[in-house]
Amino acid sequence: MKPLPRSDLEYLTLKAIHEAAGAAVGSWALRETLARHGYPISEATAGRILHELDARGFTTRVSNRGRMLTQSGVERFAYLDAGRRAFGTGGAERLLDASKCKQLLEVLQARRAIERETARLAAINATALDAGRMGEALIEQERRINQGETGSDMDMLFHRLVARASGNRSLEAAYELVSQDTELAPLYEYVRLHVKGRLVDEHRKVYRAVADGNPEAAEKAMLDHIDGVMGDIRNYLMLHTN
């Protein structure tokens, strides 16, 4: 029997529901699908997988017929599928296109300009509720990383919460604009896969500065975070394009 990587289970489950084309998928049908992919599990285990996706907001129960994808589930499947097409399955890497890496660097440069300010303003304007939501996202990101996932959705949520806590709607909208390029999603996933432990530590520094109401520290922590990600991409380019 093959091991059951959580990332594979999540992807294959979302894929099975997506390909049902509007029909609900129950635990029995999911068990059969996973078995075809070489993952024989019990119907009870399939049910637990579906319950977890319900809890994460990716699926919703349709009476007693099974599950369908929510809008968040559709977006999550598209994100994971893009990563699979870019890198293949089973964690195999493919050489990243240099032009895409450079495009991602440009996006991150724009985010650097925006997010240094959102972090600074968040430290000034964040409410206790804002800080609490950031802390919860950070805890959930760490939990998922410890279970072998990249924590990508929590990574995005954390940055979105910082932007929202800034109290500046124009900056929040600017962040959303530059961070939603779906063509670059596989590259973001690659970066998260290789530095996921460090991302939690860097997010924690931003969070603590915001919670402490220290705008200078929040700005520096965010700059260090984004500069670190950009450095990882530049290092990749140096190693693989010479």
Salt bridges, closest charged atoms under 4 A:
ASP8 OD1 - ARG84 NH2 2.61
GLU10 OE2 - ARG56 NH2 3.41
GLU10 OE2 - ARG76 NE 2.74
GLU19 OE2 - LYS15 NZ 2.67
GLU32 OE2 - ARG31 NH2 2.88
GLU52 OE2 - ARG6 NH2 2.33
ASP54 OD2 - ARG67 NH2 2.72
ASP81 OD2 - ARG85 NE 3.32
GLU93 OE2 - HIS194 NE2 2.74
GLU115 OE2 - ARG111 NE 2.67
GLU115 OE1 - HIS159 ND1 2.57
GLU117 OE2 - ARG120 NH2 2.67
GLU140 OE2 - ARG143 NH2 2.59
GLU140 OE2 - ARG144 NE 2.64
GLU142 OE1 - ARG204 NH2 3.14
GLU149 OE2 - ARG6 NE 3.26
GLU149 OE1 - ARG56 NH2 3.45
ASP153 OD2 - ARG56 NH2 3.72
ASP153 OD2 - ARG144 NH1 2.39
ASP155 OD1 - HIS159 NE2 3.59
ASP155 OD2 - ARG192 NE 2.45
ASP155 OD1 - HIS203 NE2 3.16
GLU172 OE2 - ARG164 NE 3.60
GLU176 OE2 - ARG160 NE 2.62
GLU183 OE1 - LYS100 NZ 2.87
GLU189 OE1 - ARG192 NH1 3.98
ASP201 OD1 - ARG204 NH1 3.04
GLU202 OE2 - ARG198 NE 2.61
GLU202 OE1 - HIS225 ND1 2.56
GLU219 OE2 - ARG116 NH2 2.79
ASP224 OD2 - LYS220 NZ 2.74
ASP227 OD1 - ARG112 NE 2.63
ASP232 OD2 - ARG198 NH2 2.88
